[in-house]
Amino acid sequence: MLLAFDTTLDLCSVALLDNAGRLVAHISRPMARGHAEALVPMIDEALREAATGMDALKRIAVTTGPGTFTGVRVGVSAARGLALGLKLPVAGITSLDMLAGAVVFSGADREGSKILAAIDARRNQAYLALYEAGEATSGYPLRCLAAPAVVALEDARVWLNGNCAAGEEVRVMGSAAEILSAQDDRLRCATVDLTPDAGVVARLAACLPAPGWTGKPRALYLRAPDAKLPAGIK
């Protein structure tokens, strides 16, 4: 059984994938904050939904960011702690992979098509990564063409020009999709039925080759946290 969870964005979600690749539990709740308090009870709820226990878990997958600083830290810390306590392999999946994976698994795009994952990072910036869709039923279904980066909204078109052929149509997915598609006619917003959350993370993780299960996923922070300590406190 593979346990996956996501706490990086405005959701807290947990999923369980059985050895046959079937989603046997899936819980997702809108949540701007409070992930730390919600995550463990949601994992317990998912285990009950699947009528199983911790002893059935064989692997753990978690989103590593980018996203909210606290949310990323909560998820990665929980995954490392569970993996250490249960002596299980653990893998990290970026939140941008999660967004692009939702498009691939929905069947909305053919193999070889381009997908731009775009998260609103506030401060007039976006977290971006560009992918090529692969085969959803064999191997890892995403090929990263441009690594995750934080880009000013006004510079997104230039960034895309440097990573994508002129005039090439690109599917864009994520909270910054509408903003970016309004300023670049190559981009078309993805409409998918599969929610980009822990269910997608579980399916992506199941496709990872053995080297992807490092045991120590690292948080992906593309910029410093918004919150700062009060003056005089270090």
Beta strands, then each sheet from edge to edge (+ up, - down):
strand 1: 2-6
strand 2: 11-17
strand 3: 23-30
strand 4: 59-63
strand 5: 90-93
strand 6: 114-122
strand 7: 125-133
strand 8: 142-152
strand 9: 170-173
strand 10: 187-189
sheet 1: 3+ 2- 1+ 4+ 5+
sheet 2: 8+ 7- 6+ 9+ 10+
end
